C-alpha cells in the first residue's frame, strides 16, 4: 500500500504523492514556511483580525490627514483613539457588512461541501440543530437583517441576491461538482476583493461634517476633531474640495471666536431625487413606495 497523508482541509487520506486532494480539491504546498504560516493564521484568528482592523483604521486615519505624517500624528494626538476606532468602523458599516456576507457565504459553501461528503459516506442525514451548516446559515440571516435595517437598499439587494442562492446550494443533497465550487469560489473572491478596494478608496472620517462660523463672519467647513476652552481643531481633507491652494488640511481657531457650529453634508446628491433614492434604507424605500413621498434629508448641504 502506497504511503498516505491527511488533507488539512477535509481530514481525508490521500496518496502522499498527490498535489491536490481528490475530495475537496485542496492544493498541497510543499514549502514548510507556507504551511507553518497558514497553520499559524488558522490557530490565531483573533490576532489576525485585530491586526487587520488596526492596519485598516491606521490607513483610514492617514488618508484623512492627506497622507501627511505630521497631520496624522496631530489627529491621533488630538482625538480619542476609541472614538477613532469605533467611528471609522461605523462609518463604513454597510460595505463591511457586505464583505462579511461574502465571507460567510464562502463559509457556508465550504461547510455544505463537507456535510455532503459525510452524508454520502454515512448515508444518513443529520438533524437541523446538529448540522454544521446551521451556524453559518444563521450568521448569514443575521447579517441580512442588519443590512436590511442599517444599509442602503442597494447593499441589501446585492447581499440578498448573493445569499439566497448560496443557502439553496448549501442545502442540496447531491454532492458538489468541482465546476460548481470553482465558479462560486471565484465569484465570492472577486466580490470580496472589489468591496475591499472600494472600502479602502472611500473617504472616511469618524466625526460628522460641520459648518463652523467664526468671528468676522467667516465660515469654515470640515470635521471638528477636537475642541476645548482654548482651541478648536478643524480637519478639512483634500477630498472635500474645500481647501485653498497651499492651505493646510488641519487648522486651529480660538474657541472664543467660534460663534456657531452646524452639522451639514458635503454630498450635493442629497438635493437630487436619484441620490436620495440610492441612500434610502430598505424600510425607508418600502415606506416611500407606499406613501409616494421621499423622506427629507437629515442634514442641509454644506456651503
Secondary structure in CASP SS format (residue, H / E / C, confidence):
PFRMAT SS
TARGET T0000
AUTHOR 0000-0000-0000
METHOD secondary structure of the structure
MODEL  1
X C 1.00
X C 1.00
X C 1.00
X E 1.00
X E 1.00
X E 1.00
X C 1.00
X C 1.00
X C 1.00
X C 1.00
X C 1.00
X C 1.00
X E 1.00
X E 1.00
X E 1.00
X C 1.00
X C 1.00
X C 1.00
X C 1.00
X E 1.00
X C 1.00
X C 1.00
X C 1.00
X C 1.00
X C 1.00
X C 1.00
X E 1.00
X C 1.00
X C 1.00
X C 1.00
X C 1.00
X H 1.00
X H 1.00
X H 1.00
X H 1.00
X H 1.00
X H 1.00
X H 1.00
X H 1.00
X H 1.00
X H 1.00
X H 1.00
X H 1.00
X C 1.00
X H 1.00
X H 1.00
X H 1.00
X H 1.00
X H 1.00
X H 1.00
X H 1.00
X H 1.00
X H 1.00
X H 1.00
X H 1.00
X H 1.00
X H 1.00
X H 1.00
X H 1.00
X H 1.00
X H 1.00
X H 1.00
X H 1.00
X H 1.00
X C 1.00
X C 1.00
X C 1.00
X C 1.00
X H 1.00
X H 1.00
X H 1.00
X H 1.00
X H 1.00
X H 1.00
X H 1.00
X H 1.00
X H 1.00
X H 1.00
X C 1.00
X C 1.00
X H 1.00
X H 1.00
X H 1.00
X H 1.00
X H 1.00
X H 1.00
X H 1.00
X H 1.00
X H 1.00
X H 1.00
X H 1.00
X C 1.00
X H 1.00
X H 1.00
X H 1.00
X H 1.00
X H 1.00
X H 1.00
X H 1.00
X H 1.00
X H 1.00
X H 1.00
X H 1.00
X H 1.00
X H 1.00
X H 1.00
X H 1.00
X H 1.00
X H 1.00
X H 1.00
X H 1.00
X H 1.00
X H 1.00
X H 1.00
X H 1.00
X H 1.00
X H 1.00
X H 1.00
X H 1.00
X H 1.00
X H 1.00
X H 1.00
X C 1.00
X C 1.00
X C 1.00
X C 1.00
X C 1.00
X C 1.00
X C 1.00
X C 1.00
X C 1.00
X C 1.00
X H 1.00
X H 1.00
X H 1.00
X H 1.00
X H 1.00
X H 1.00
X H 1.00
X H 1.00
X H 1.00
X H 1.00
X H 1.00
X H 1.00
X H 1.00
X H 1.00
X H 1.00
X H 1.00
X H 1.00
X H 1.00
X C 1.00
X E 1.00
X H 1.00
X H 1.00
X H 1.00
X H 1.00
X H 1.00
X H 1.00
X H 1.00
X H 1.00
X H 1.00
X H 1.00
X H 1.00
X H 1.00
X H 1.00
X H 1.00
X H 1.00
X H 1.00
X H 1.00
X H 1.00
X C 1.00
X C 1.00
X C 1.00
X C 1.00
X C 1.00
X C 1.00
X C 1.00
X H 1.00
X H 1.00
X H 1.00
X H 1.00
X H 1.00
X H 1.00
X H 1.00
X H 1.00
X H 1.00
X H 1.00
X H 1.00
X H 1.00
X H 1.00
X H 1.00
X H 1.00
X H 1.00
X H 1.00
X H 1.00
X H 1.00
X H 1.00
X H 1.00
X H 1.00
X H 1.00
X H 1.00
X C 1.00
X C 1.00
X C 1.00
X C 1.00
X C 1.00
X C 1.00
X C 1.00
X E 1.00
X E 1.00
X E 1.00
X E 1.00
X E 1.00
X E 1.00
X C 1.00
X C 1.00
X C 1.00
X E 1.00
X E 1.00
X E 1.00
X E 1.00
X E 1.00
X E 1.00
X E 1.00
X E 1.00
X E 1.00
X E 1.00
X C 1.00
X C 1.00
X C 1.00
X E 1.00
X E 1.00
X E 1.00
X E 1.00
X E 1.00
X C 1.00
X C 1.00
X H 1.00
X H 1.00
X H 1.00
X C 1.00
X C 1.00
X C 1.00
X C 1.00
X C 1.00
X C 1.00
X C 1.00
X C 1.00
X C 1.00
X E 1.00
X E 1.00
X E 1.00
X E 1.00
X E 1.00
X H 1.00
X H 1.00
X H 1.00
X E 1.00
X E 1.00
X E 1.00
X E 1.00
X E 1.00
X E 1.00
X E 1.00
X E 1.00
X C 1.00
X C 1.00
X H 1.00
X H 1.00
X H 1.00
X H 1.00
X C 1.00
X H 1.00
X H 1.00
X H 1.00
X H 1.00
X H 1.00
X H 1.00
X C 1.00
X C 1.00
X E 1.00
X H 1.00
X H 1.00
X H 1.00
X H 1.00
X H 1.00
X H 1.00
X H 1.00
X H 1.00
X H 1.00
X H 1.00
X C 1.00
X C 1.00
X C 1.00
X C 1.00
X C 1.00
X C 1.00
X C 1.00
X C 1.00
X E 1.00
X E 1.00
X C 1.00
X C 1.00
END
